[in-house]
Amino acid sequence: MNVTTILLLLLVGSIVTFLAGDKLASKVALFFSLGALGVSLYLLNLYNKGCIISFMGSWIDNPKVALAFSADGLSIAMVLLTTALTPLIIFSSFGNSFTNAKSFYALVLFMTFAMTGTFLAADGLLYYIFWELALIPIYFIALIWGNGNAESRKKAVLKFFIYTLGGSLFMLTAFAYLYSKSGSFLLEDLYKLNLNANEQCWIFFAFFLAYAIKIPIIPFHTWQAKVYQKAPTVGTMLLSGVMLKMGLYSVIRWQLPIAPVAAKTYMPILIGLSIAGVIYGSIVALRQKNLKKLLAYSSLAHVGLIAAGCYTLTLDGLSGGVLQMIAHGFVIVGLFFAAEIIFRRYETNKIADLGGIRTQTPKFTSMFMILVLASVALPGTFNFVGEFTVLYSLSQVNIGFAVLGGTTIILGAYYMLKMFQNTMLGETNPKIFADITVNEAITFTIIIAFLLFFGLYPKPIVDLVTPSLKEILSNINR
Protein backbone atom coordinates (compact mmCIF):
# COMPACT_ATOMS: atom_id res chain seq x y z
CA MET A 1 0.00 0.00 0.00
CA ASN A 2 1.43 3.42 -0.96
CA VAL A 3 0.44 6.95 -0.20
CA THR A 4 -1.85 7.23 -3.24
CA THR A 5 -4.19 4.55 -1.86
CA ILE A 6 -6.05 7.03 0.30
CA LEU A 7 -6.59 9.37 -2.67
CA LEU A 8 -7.85 6.55 -4.88
CA LEU A 9 -10.17 5.36 -2.12
CA LEU A 10 -11.73 8.81 -1.71
CA LEU A 11 -12.06 9.36 -5.46
CA VAL A 12 -13.65 5.93 -6.01
CA GLY A 13 -15.84 6.55 -2.97
CA SER A 14 -17.11 9.77 -4.49
CA ILE A 15 -18.09 7.96 -7.69
CA VAL A 16 -19.66 4.98 -5.90
CA THR A 17 -21.61 7.32 -3.62
CA PHE A 18 -23.09 9.07 -6.62
CA LEU A 19 -24.01 5.75 -8.26
CA ALA A 20 -25.50 4.35 -5.03
CA GLY A 21 -28.55 6.61 -5.27
CA ASP A 22 -30.15 9.01 -2.81
CA LYS A 23 -31.25 6.44 -0.19
CA LEU A 24 -27.85 4.84 0.29
CA ALA A 25 -25.61 7.83 -0.45
CA SER A 26 -25.01 8.93 3.14
CA LYS A 27 -24.17 5.41 4.34
CA VAL A 28 -21.87 4.69 1.40
CA ALA A 29 -20.10 8.03 1.92
CA LEU A 30 -19.65 7.23 5.62
CA PHE A 31 -18.23 3.80 4.74
CA PHE A 32 -15.62 5.21 2.37
CA SER A 33 -14.72 8.07 4.72
CA LEU A 34 -14.10 5.55 7.51
CA GLY A 35 -12.02 3.53 5.07
CA ALA A 36 -9.92 6.62 4.35
CA LEU A 37 -9.45 7.15 8.09
CA GLY A 38 -8.29 3.55 8.40
CA VAL A 39 -5.72 4.03 5.62
CA SER A 40 -4.52 7.24 7.30
CA LEU A 41 -3.96 5.38 10.55
CA TYR A 42 -2.07 2.68 8.66
CA LEU A 43 0.17 5.35 7.08
CA LEU A 44 0.76 6.76 10.55
CA ASN A 45 1.83 3.32 11.74
CA LEU A 46 4.24 2.98 8.81
CA TYR A 47 5.70 6.42 9.51
CA ASN A 48 6.20 5.59 13.19
CA LYS A 49 8.10 2.47 12.11
CA GLY A 50 10.50 4.64 10.11
CA CYS A 51 9.14 3.86 6.63
CA ILE A 52 9.51 6.47 3.88
CA ILE A 53 6.00 7.26 2.66
CA SER A 54 6.17 8.64 -0.86
CA PHE A 55 5.22 8.01 -4.46
CA MET A 56 6.90 9.33 -7.58
CA GLY A 57 5.63 8.87 -11.12
CA SER A 58 6.08 10.77 -14.37
CA TRP A 59 3.07 12.65 -15.66
CA ILE A 60 3.80 15.54 -18.05
CA ASP A 61 7.12 15.89 -19.87
CA ASN A 62 6.91 19.53 -20.94
CA PRO A 63 6.63 21.31 -18.58
CA LYS A 64 8.09 18.65 -16.33
CA VAL A 65 5.34 17.73 -13.86
CA ALA A 66 5.54 14.66 -11.64
CA LEU A 67 2.88 12.69 -9.80
CA ALA A 68 4.86 13.24 -6.62
CA PHE A 69 3.30 12.57 -3.22
CA SER A 70 5.08 12.50 0.10
CA ALA A 71 3.99 12.23 3.72
CA ASP A 72 6.03 13.37 6.70
CA GLY A 73 4.74 13.95 10.21
CA LEU A 74 3.17 17.31 9.32
CA SER A 75 1.39 15.94 6.26
CA ILE A 76 0.14 12.88 8.15
CA ALA A 77 -1.21 15.09 10.95
CA MET A 78 -3.21 17.16 8.46
CA VAL A 79 -4.43 14.08 6.57
CA LEU A 80 -5.54 12.54 9.86
CA LEU A 81 -7.40 15.76 10.73
CA THR A 82 -9.16 15.64 7.35
CA THR A 83 -10.03 11.96 7.39
CA ALA A 84 -11.11 12.02 11.05
CA LEU A 85 -13.41 15.01 10.65
CA THR A 86 -14.99 13.88 7.37
CA PRO A 87 -16.81 10.80 8.78
CA LEU A 88 -17.86 12.86 11.80
CA ILE A 89 -19.27 15.55 9.52
CA ILE A 90 -21.07 12.99 7.36
CA PHE A 91 -22.43 11.17 10.42
CA SER A 92 -23.60 14.44 11.94
CA SER A 93 -25.67 15.12 8.80
CA PHE A 94 -27.82 11.99 9.26
CA GLY A 95 -30.40 14.15 11.03
CA ASN A 96 -30.91 16.19 7.83
CA SER A 97 -32.53 15.29 4.54
CA PHE A 98 -31.02 16.60 1.32
CA THR A 99 -32.55 16.72 -2.10
CA ASN A 100 -30.32 14.88 -4.59
CA ALA A 101 -28.40 13.38 -1.67
CA LYS A 102 -26.19 11.27 -3.95
CA SER A 103 -24.67 14.42 -5.49
CA PHE A 104 -24.34 16.11 -2.11
CA TYR A 105 -22.38 13.30 -0.45
CA ALA A 106 -20.35 12.61 -3.59
CA LEU A 107 -19.22 16.24 -3.53
CA VAL A 108 -18.29 15.94 0.16
CA LEU A 109 -16.03 12.97 -0.58
CA PHE A 110 -14.58 14.64 -3.67
CA MET A 111 -13.75 17.71 -1.58
CA THR A 112 -12.05 15.46 0.98
CA PHE A 113 -10.08 13.86 -1.88
CA ALA A 114 -8.89 17.28 -3.09
CA MET A 115 -7.98 18.55 0.39
CA THR A 116 -6.06 15.36 1.16
CA GLY A 117 -4.19 15.69 -2.13
CA THR A 118 -3.20 19.23 -1.17
CA PHE A 119 -1.58 17.96 2.03
CA LEU A 120 0.27 15.13 0.25
CA ALA A 121 1.39 16.73 -3.03
CA ALA A 122 5.17 17.20 -3.38
CA ASP A 123 5.05 18.82 -6.83
CA GLY A 124 4.06 22.49 -7.08
CA LEU A 125 1.73 22.20 -10.07
CA LEU A 126 0.11 19.03 -8.71
CA TYR A 127 -0.40 20.82 -5.40
CA TYR A 128 -1.98 23.77 -7.22
CA ILE A 129 -4.38 21.45 -9.07
CA PHE A 130 -5.58 19.86 -5.82
CA TRP A 131 -5.81 23.33 -4.24
CA GLU A 132 -8.18 24.47 -6.99
CA LEU A 133 -10.13 21.20 -7.12
CA ALA A 134 -11.14 21.66 -3.48
CA LEU A 135 -12.89 24.90 -4.42
CA ILE A 136 -15.32 23.30 -6.90
CA PRO A 137 -17.32 21.00 -4.59
CA ILE A 138 -17.73 23.56 -1.81
CA TYR A 139 -18.96 26.08 -4.37
CA PHE A 140 -21.79 23.77 -5.41
CA ILE A 141 -22.49 22.54 -1.87
CA ALA A 142 -23.00 26.11 -0.65
CA LEU A 143 -24.84 27.25 -3.79
CA ILE A 144 -27.33 24.38 -4.15
CA TRP A 145 -27.92 23.22 -0.57
CA GLY A 146 -27.24 26.48 1.27
CA ASN A 147 -29.50 28.59 3.50
CA GLY A 148 -31.40 31.81 2.85
CA ASN A 149 -32.83 33.12 -0.37
CA ALA A 150 -31.20 32.01 -3.60
CA GLU A 151 -30.08 35.48 -4.66
CA SER A 152 -28.14 36.33 -1.50
CA ARG A 153 -26.67 32.84 -1.47
CA LYS A 154 -25.45 33.17 -5.06
CA LYS A 155 -23.90 36.54 -4.30
CA ALA A 156 -22.00 35.26 -1.23
CA VAL A 157 -20.77 32.08 -2.91
CA LEU A 158 -19.72 33.87 -6.10
CA LYS A 159 -17.69 36.38 -4.08
CA PHE A 160 -15.97 33.51 -2.29
CA PHE A 161 -15.21 31.74 -5.57
CA ILE A 162 -13.80 34.83 -7.29
CA TYR A 163 -11.73 35.87 -4.26
CA THR A 164 -10.21 32.43 -3.86
CA LEU A 165 -9.63 31.82 -7.55
CA GLY A 166 -8.12 35.28 -8.02
CA GLY A 167 -5.68 34.82 -5.16
CA SER A 168 -4.71 31.39 -6.43
CA LEU A 169 -3.75 32.79 -9.82
CA PHE A 170 -1.00 34.81 -8.14
CA MET A 171 0.27 31.58 -6.62
CA LEU A 172 0.23 29.90 -10.05
CA THR A 173 2.26 32.81 -11.44
CA ALA A 174 4.78 32.30 -8.63
CA PHE A 175 5.08 28.61 -9.49
CA ALA A 176 5.63 29.46 -13.16
CA TYR A 177 8.49 31.78 -12.21
CA LEU A 178 9.99 29.21 -9.86
CA TYR A 179 9.86 26.61 -12.64
CA SER A 180 11.72 28.99 -14.95
CA LYS A 181 14.50 29.18 -12.36
CA SER A 182 14.75 25.50 -11.42
CA GLY A 183 13.28 23.55 -14.34
CA SER A 184 11.18 21.61 -11.83
CA PHE A 185 8.04 21.90 -9.71
CA LEU A 186 9.27 19.38 -7.14
CA LEU A 187 9.20 20.75 -3.61
CA GLU A 188 12.71 19.55 -2.79
CA ASP A 189 14.06 21.34 -5.89
CA LEU A 190 12.22 24.55 -5.03
CA TYR A 191 13.73 24.48 -1.53
CA LYS A 192 17.21 24.42 -3.10
CA LEU A 193 16.69 27.59 -5.17
CA ASN A 194 18.94 30.50 -4.32
CA LEU A 195 16.61 33.43 -5.01
CA ASN A 196 17.72 36.99 -4.32
CA ALA A 197 15.84 39.20 -1.86
CA ASN A 198 13.77 40.93 -4.53
CA GLU A 199 12.70 37.64 -6.13
CA GLN A 200 11.79 36.21 -2.74
CA CYS A 201 9.67 39.26 -1.96
CA TRP A 202 7.54 38.83 -5.09
CA ILE A 203 7.23 35.08 -4.62
CA PHE A 204 6.38 35.46 -0.94
CA PHE A 205 3.54 37.91 -1.51
CA ALA A 206 2.17 35.97 -4.48
CA PHE A 207 1.78 33.01 -2.13
CA PHE A 208 0.52 35.28 0.63
CA LEU A 209 -2.45 36.49 -1.42
CA ALA A 210 -3.63 32.93 -2.01
CA TYR A 211 -3.18 31.88 1.60
CA ALA A 212 -4.45 35.07 3.23
CA ILE A 213 -7.75 34.71 1.37
CA LYS A 214 -8.13 31.03 2.20
CA ILE A 215 -7.26 31.28 5.93
CA PRO A 216 -8.54 34.19 5.97
CA ILE A 217 -6.37 37.04 7.27
CA ILE A 218 -7.77 40.57 7.32
CA PRO A 219 -8.33 42.51 5.10
CA PHE A 220 -8.95 39.45 2.87
CA HIS A 221 -11.68 38.02 5.10
CA THR A 222 -14.79 39.72 3.74
CA TRP A 223 -16.16 36.58 2.06
CA GLN A 224 -16.03 34.42 5.18
CA ALA A 225 -18.96 35.26 7.48
CA LYS A 226 -21.58 35.34 4.72
CA VAL A 227 -20.44 32.03 3.23
CA TYR A 228 -20.32 30.34 6.65
CA GLN A 229 -23.85 31.59 7.29
CA LYS A 230 -25.28 30.72 3.87
CA ALA A 231 -23.63 27.31 3.43
CA PRO A 232 -25.36 24.22 4.84
CA THR A 233 -23.80 23.21 8.13
CA VAL A 234 -21.91 20.33 6.50
CA GLY A 235 -20.32 22.87 4.12
CA THR A 236 -19.52 25.24 6.97
CA MET A 237 -17.88 22.40 8.90
CA LEU A 238 -15.74 21.45 5.89
CA LEU A 239 -14.72 25.07 5.35
CA SER A 240 -13.89 25.90 8.96
CA GLY A 241 -12.72 22.49 10.13
CA VAL A 242 -10.44 21.56 7.24
CA MET A 243 -10.33 23.85 4.22
CA LEU A 244 -8.92 26.92 5.93
CA LYS A 245 -6.16 24.65 7.32
CA MET A 246 -4.99 24.24 3.72
CA GLY A 247 -3.86 27.86 3.81
CA LEU A 248 -2.15 27.56 7.20
CA TYR A 249 -0.43 24.30 6.22
CA SER A 250 0.74 25.86 2.96
CA VAL A 251 2.31 28.81 4.79
CA ILE A 252 4.48 26.34 6.69
CA ARG A 253 5.16 23.91 3.83
CA TRP A 254 5.52 26.20 0.82
CA GLN A 255 5.68 29.92 1.58
CA LEU A 256 8.18 30.17 4.44
CA PRO A 257 10.87 27.71 3.22
CA ILE A 258 10.82 28.91 -0.42
CA ALA A 259 11.12 32.62 0.48
CA PRO A 260 12.78 32.68 3.94
CA VAL A 261 14.50 36.05 3.53
CA ALA A 262 11.19 37.75 2.75
CA ALA A 263 9.55 35.92 5.66
CA LYS A 264 12.15 37.26 8.09
CA THR A 265 12.03 40.77 6.60
CA TYR A 266 8.25 41.15 6.82
CA MET A 267 7.69 39.13 9.98
CA PRO A 268 6.45 42.07 12.14
CA ILE A 269 3.95 43.18 9.48
CA LEU A 270 2.59 39.66 8.98
CA ILE A 271 2.27 39.02 12.71
CA GLY A 272 0.61 42.43 13.07
CA LEU A 273 -1.96 41.64 10.37
CA SER A 274 -2.67 38.26 11.94
CA ILE A 275 -3.17 39.73 15.42
CA ALA A 276 -5.35 42.47 13.95
CA GLY A 277 -7.58 39.63 12.76
CA VAL A 278 -7.69 38.27 16.30
CA ILE A 279 -8.88 41.59 17.71
CA TYR A 280 -11.21 42.42 14.82
CA GLY A 281 -12.83 38.98 14.78
CA SER A 282 -13.39 39.07 18.53
CA ILE A 283 -14.92 42.55 18.56
CA VAL A 284 -17.23 41.83 15.63
CA ALA A 285 -18.28 38.52 17.22
CA LEU A 286 -19.48 40.50 20.25
CA ARG A 287 -22.06 42.28 18.12
CA GLN A 288 -23.46 39.28 16.24
CA LYS A 289 -27.12 38.35 16.56
CA ASN A 290 -26.88 35.21 14.42
CA LEU A 291 -25.28 32.14 16.00
CA LYS A 292 -23.51 30.92 12.85
CA LYS A 293 -22.09 34.38 12.11
CA LEU A 294 -20.84 34.66 15.68
CA LEU A 295 -19.03 31.34 15.30
CA ALA A 296 -17.64 32.49 11.93
CA TYR A 297 -16.04 35.57 13.46
CA SER A 298 -14.84 33.51 16.40
CA SER A 299 -13.10 31.24 13.90
CA LEU A 300 -11.55 34.29 12.22
CA ALA A 301 -10.06 35.35 15.56
CA HIS A 302 -8.64 31.92 16.33
CA VAL A 303 -7.06 31.33 12.92
CA GLY A 304 -5.52 34.80 13.11
CA LEU A 305 -3.68 33.67 16.22
CA ILE A 306 -2.56 30.47 14.47
CA ALA A 307 -1.21 32.49 11.52
CA ALA A 308 0.65 34.78 13.92
CA GLY A 309 2.32 31.76 15.48
CA CYS A 310 3.39 30.41 12.09
CA TYR A 311 4.94 33.75 11.09
CA THR A 312 7.12 33.88 14.23
CA LEU A 313 9.44 31.45 12.41
CA THR A 314 10.12 29.66 15.69
CA LEU A 315 9.68 25.98 16.52
CA ASP A 316 7.23 26.88 19.29
CA GLY A 317 5.23 29.04 16.88
CA LEU A 318 5.04 26.37 14.19
CA SER A 319 4.34 23.58 16.68
CA GLY A 320 1.71 25.60 18.53
CA GLY A 321 0.15 26.61 15.22
CA VAL A 322 -0.20 22.98 14.10
CA LEU A 323 -1.60 21.89 17.46
CA GLN A 324 -4.10 24.72 17.36
CA MET A 325 -5.08 23.88 13.76
CA ILE A 326 -6.06 20.39 14.86
CA ALA A 327 -7.77 21.53 18.07
CA HIS A 328 -9.64 24.30 16.24
CA GLY A 329 -10.77 21.83 13.58
CA PHE A 330 -12.51 19.64 16.14
CA VAL A 331 -13.94 22.36 18.36
CA ILE A 332 -15.35 24.49 15.52
CA VAL A 333 -17.00 21.43 13.94
CA GLY A 334 -18.53 20.66 17.34
CA LEU A 335 -19.79 24.22 17.79
CA PHE A 336 -21.33 24.39 14.32
CA PHE A 337 -22.95 21.02 14.98
CA ALA A 338 -24.47 22.45 18.17
CA ALA A 339 -25.83 25.36 16.11
CA GLU A 340 -27.25 22.85 13.62
CA ILE A 341 -29.01 20.90 16.39
CA ILE A 342 -30.63 24.12 17.61
CA PHE A 343 -31.68 24.94 14.05
CA ARG A 344 -33.23 21.48 13.62
CA ARG A 345 -35.47 22.07 16.67
CA TYR A 346 -36.27 25.77 16.34
CA GLU A 347 -35.56 26.50 12.66
CA THR A 348 -33.65 29.65 13.55
CA ASN A 349 -30.12 30.74 14.38
CA LYS A 350 -31.18 34.12 15.76
CA ILE A 351 -29.84 34.34 19.30
CA ALA A 352 -32.76 36.56 20.39
CA ASP A 353 -35.21 33.73 19.58
CA LEU A 354 -33.38 31.24 21.78
CA GLY A 355 -32.81 30.95 25.53
CA GLY A 356 -34.25 28.68 28.20
CA ILE A 357 -33.07 25.49 26.49
CA ARG A 358 -31.12 24.15 29.47
CA THR A 359 -34.17 23.07 31.47
CA GLN A 360 -35.40 20.92 28.57
CA THR A 361 -32.13 19.26 27.55
CA PRO A 362 -29.44 18.97 30.23
CA LYS A 363 -27.35 16.51 28.14
CA PHE A 364 -27.08 18.86 25.17
CA THR A 365 -26.44 21.81 27.48
CA SER A 366 -23.55 20.01 29.18
CA MET A 367 -21.91 18.99 25.91
CA PHE A 368 -22.36 22.44 24.40
CA MET A 369 -20.83 23.99 27.52
CA ILE A 370 -17.73 21.76 27.27
CA LEU A 371 -17.23 22.84 23.66
CA VAL A 372 -17.61 26.51 24.63
CA LEU A 373 -14.99 26.08 27.37
CA ALA A 374 -12.67 24.30 24.94
CA SER A 375 -13.11 27.16 22.47
CA VAL A 376 -11.96 29.69 25.07
CA ALA A 377 -8.90 27.52 25.82
CA LEU A 378 -9.76 26.32 29.30
CA PRO A 379 -6.73 24.48 30.77
CA GLY A 380 -7.22 20.75 30.30
CA THR A 381 -8.58 21.12 26.77
CA PHE A 382 -6.54 20.72 23.61
CA ASN A 383 -7.10 24.34 22.57
CA PHE A 384 -5.23 25.54 25.67
CA VAL A 385 -2.11 23.61 24.63
CA GLY A 386 -2.03 25.20 21.17
CA GLU A 387 -2.91 28.74 22.24
CA PHE A 388 -0.45 28.78 25.13
CA THR A 389 2.37 27.56 22.86
CA VAL A 390 1.55 30.16 20.20
CA LEU A 391 1.42 32.97 22.77
CA TYR A 392 4.74 31.83 24.18
CA SER A 393 6.27 31.96 20.69
CA LEU A 394 4.90 35.49 20.21
CA SER A 395 6.52 36.56 23.50
CA GLN A 396 9.86 35.37 22.11
CA VAL A 397 9.49 37.81 19.21
CA ASN A 398 7.90 40.72 21.08
CA ILE A 399 6.01 40.71 24.38
CA GLY A 400 3.57 43.23 22.91
CA PHE A 401 2.50 40.70 20.29
CA ALA A 402 1.81 38.16 23.04
CA VAL A 403 -0.29 40.64 25.03
CA LEU A 404 -2.35 41.63 22.00
CA GLY A 405 -2.69 38.03 20.85
CA GLY A 406 -3.92 37.09 24.29
CA THR A 407 -7.01 39.21 23.74
CA THR A 408 -8.48 36.25 21.86
CA ILE A 409 -8.73 34.45 25.21
CA ILE A 410 -10.21 37.39 27.13
CA LEU A 411 -12.64 38.59 24.46
CA GLY A 412 -13.35 35.02 23.38
CA ALA A 413 -14.39 34.05 26.88
CA TYR A 414 -16.71 37.07 27.04
CA TYR A 415 -18.57 36.61 23.76
CA MET A 416 -18.72 32.80 23.94
CA LEU A 417 -20.05 32.72 27.51
CA LYS A 418 -22.48 35.54 26.70
CA MET A 419 -23.66 33.56 23.67
CA PHE A 420 -24.12 30.46 25.85
CA GLN A 421 -26.13 32.43 28.38
CA ASN A 422 -28.40 33.91 25.74
CA THR A 423 -29.00 30.64 23.90
CA MET A 424 -29.18 28.09 26.72
CA LEU A 425 -30.01 29.78 30.03
CA GLY A 426 -32.92 31.87 31.27
CA GLU A 427 -36.59 30.99 31.66
CA THR A 428 -37.84 27.84 29.99
CA ASN A 429 -38.43 28.40 26.28
CA PRO A 430 -42.10 27.91 25.28
CA LYS A 431 -40.95 25.96 22.22
CA ILE A 432 -40.26 22.27 22.85
CA PHE A 433 -36.61 21.30 22.47
CA ALA A 434 -36.28 17.54 22.08
CA ASP A 435 -33.22 16.07 23.78
CA ILE A 436 -30.34 14.96 21.61
CA THR A 437 -30.57 11.69 19.69
CA VAL A 438 -28.12 8.79 19.98
CA ASN A 439 -26.39 9.84 16.72
CA GLU A 440 -25.99 13.40 17.95
CA ALA A 441 -24.67 12.23 21.32
CA ILE A 442 -22.11 9.95 19.64
CA THR A 443 -20.80 12.83 17.50
CA PHE A 444 -20.45 15.11 20.51
CA THR A 445 -18.83 12.40 22.63
CA ILE A 446 -16.13 11.67 20.04
CA ILE A 447 -15.27 15.36 19.62
CA ILE A 448 -15.21 16.06 23.36
CA ALA A 449 -13.16 12.93 24.11
CA PHE A 450 -10.57 13.98 21.52
CA LEU A 451 -10.30 17.50 22.93
CA LEU A 452 -9.96 16.31 26.53
CA PHE A 453 -7.56 13.45 25.83
CA PHE A 454 -5.08 15.51 23.83
CA GLY A 455 -5.59 18.44 26.18
CA LEU A 456 -4.12 16.28 28.93
CA TYR A 457 -1.69 14.31 26.76
CA PRO A 458 -0.65 16.16 23.56
CA LYS A 459 2.71 14.31 23.33
CA PRO A 460 1.75 11.93 20.45
CA ILE A 461 0.88 14.83 18.15
CA VAL A 462 3.87 16.91 19.28
CA ASP A 463 6.20 13.98 18.61
CA LEU A 464 4.59 13.38 15.22
CA VAL A 465 4.99 16.90 13.83
CA THR A 466 8.17 18.15 15.53
CA PRO A 467 10.75 16.41 13.26
CA SER A 468 9.05 17.79 10.14
CA LEU A 469 8.86 21.29 11.59
CA LYS A 470 12.54 21.19 12.56
CA GLU A 471 13.43 20.22 9.00
CA ILE A 472 11.32 23.06 7.60
CA LEU A 473 12.99 25.49 10.02
CA SER A 474 16.39 24.30 8.85
CA ASN A 475 15.37 25.24 5.30
CA ILE A 476 14.12 28.63 6.50
CA ASN A 477 17.41 29.31 8.31
CA ARG A 478 19.71 27.90 5.65
C-alpha positions, 0 to 999 in steps of 0.5 A: 500500500502506498500513499496514493491509496487514500486518494484513490479510495476517496475518489472511487468513494465519491463515484460509488456514492453518486451511483448508489442513489439518494437512499444509500448515499449517506451510508456509502459516503460514511463507509468510504470516509471511515475507510480513508481514516483507516488508511490514514492510521495505517500510514501513521503506523508505517511512519512511526516504524520509520518507513519512507512514505512517498510516491513518484511517477512521471506525468507531463514531460513539458513542462516537467510535472511529476505525480509526486506525493510524500507524507512526513509527520506534518502531512500525516497530521493534516491528513488525519485531521481531514479523514477524522473530521470527514466521517464525523461531519457525514455522520452528523448530517444523518439528522438532515434530509437533502434533495439529490443526496447522492450528489451532495455526499459525492461532492463531500467525498470529492472535496475530501479527496482534493484537500487530502491531495493538497496535504500530500502533493510534493510537486508544485503544479500538482499541489496547485491542481488539488488546491483548486479542485477543493474549491469546486465541490464547496462552491456547489455545496454552498450554492445548491444546498445552502440557507437563505434566499437564492439570490443572497446565497449566489452573491455570497458564494460567487464572491468567495469563488472569485476571491479564492480563484483570483488569489490562487492565480498569483500563486500559479504565477509564482510557481511558473516563475519558480519553474523557470529558475529550477526547471522543476516543480518538485518541492525539494528542488524549489527548496534548493533555489537561491533566489535573491531578496527581490525575487523572494519578496515577489514570490512570498507575496504571491503566495501570501495572497492565495493563503491570506484569502483562504485562511482568511487574514484581514483585510482578505476576510470579507467573504467568510462570514456570509459564506459560513452563514449561507452554506449548509452546516456540513459545508460550513464544517468542511470550510472551517474544520479543514479547508482553511487549514490548507492555507495555514499548512501551505504557509508552513510547507511552501511559503516560508521555506521557499522565500525565507529572507522575505519571511524574516524581513516582513515578519512584524507586518505579517504578525501584526496583520494576523493579530489584527484579525484576532482583535477584529474577529473578537470585537465583531463577534461580540455584536453578532445576533446570528449564532452561525455568524458569531461562530464564523467571526470567532473562527476568524479570531482563532485562525488569526492567532494560528497564523501569527504563530506560524509567522514567528518562524520559531519551533514553538510558533510552528508547533503551537500553530499545528496543534491549534489547527487540529484543536480548532478543527474539532472544536469548531466542527462541534460548535457548528454542529451544536448550532445545527441541532438548535436549528433542527429544533427551532428552525432559527439561528437568531440568538434573540429567539433562543434561551431557556433550552437548558431546562429541557435538555441537560445533556445537550447543554452540558456537551455544548458547555464543554465545547464553549470552554474548549473554544476559550482555551480552558486548561485541560482542553486541547485548545489551551495547549495550542494557544499557550504555545503560540502565545509563548512563541509570540513573546519570544518575538515581542512581548507586545504581540503576546499581550495583543494576541492574548485578547483572543482568550479574554474577548473570546471568553466574554462573547462565547459565555455571553452567547451560551447564556443567551442561547441556553439559560434563562426561563424555559423556552415555550418551544419544545426542544427535544433532547439529543438523539443517539447519533448526535450524542455519539458525535459530541462524545467523540469530539469532546473525548478527543479535545480532553484526551489531547488536552491532557496528553498532547505528546503523540501529536507533538512527537509526530509533527516536531521532526518535520517542523525542525526540517522546515525550520532548517530550510528557512534558516539555511 
